[in-house]
């Protein structure tokens, strides 16, 4: 990771649902508005992911 110049704060493990929520937050911060998120069953099985969507007012 050092050789690829991955920033130190990004060198920790993040699950796919955690990465997805980070990306959703980034897109919202950029001003894009939407009301629902489509994802496969793997994300749907993640209660923290579903709760994070609800906290953001997303379905």
N, C-alpha and C positions, 0 to 999 in steps of 0.2 A: 504494500500500500504506500509505503514511503517513496519507493521508486516511481510509482504512478502518480505521486503528489496528491494523494487523497488527503484532504484536510484532517487533522487529528481528531476533531470533534465528530467526524463521520466514520471513524475507524471502528466503532463499536457495532455489535450485532443489533439489527432492527428487523423485526418480523415484517412480512409482506403487508399485513394490515396496518402496522405502525407507519411504514413508508407511505402507504396509500393515504392515511390521514394527514401526514406531513405535506404530501402533494396537494391534497384538497385544501388545506390551510393556505398553502402558497398561492394557489389559483384564486381563492377567495380574497386574499390580501392584494392580489393584482387587479381586483375589481370585477371579476367575473361572477355572475349570479346564476344560480341554478337551484332546483328544488329536489332533485333526486339523483341517486348514484346507482348505477348498474354494476354489479359485480358477480363473480361466479360463486358457487356454493362454498368454496373454501373460505371466502371472506364472510359469507353469511353465517358460518359456524362460529365465528369469532365474536363473542358477546362484547368485548371491549370495543371492537370495530363498530358494531351496531350502536352501542351506547354513544360512541364518539360522534356518529352521524346524527343521532337524536339530539345531542347537545348543541349541534350546529344547525338544528332545524331542518335537517335533510332526511329524506326517506330512502 
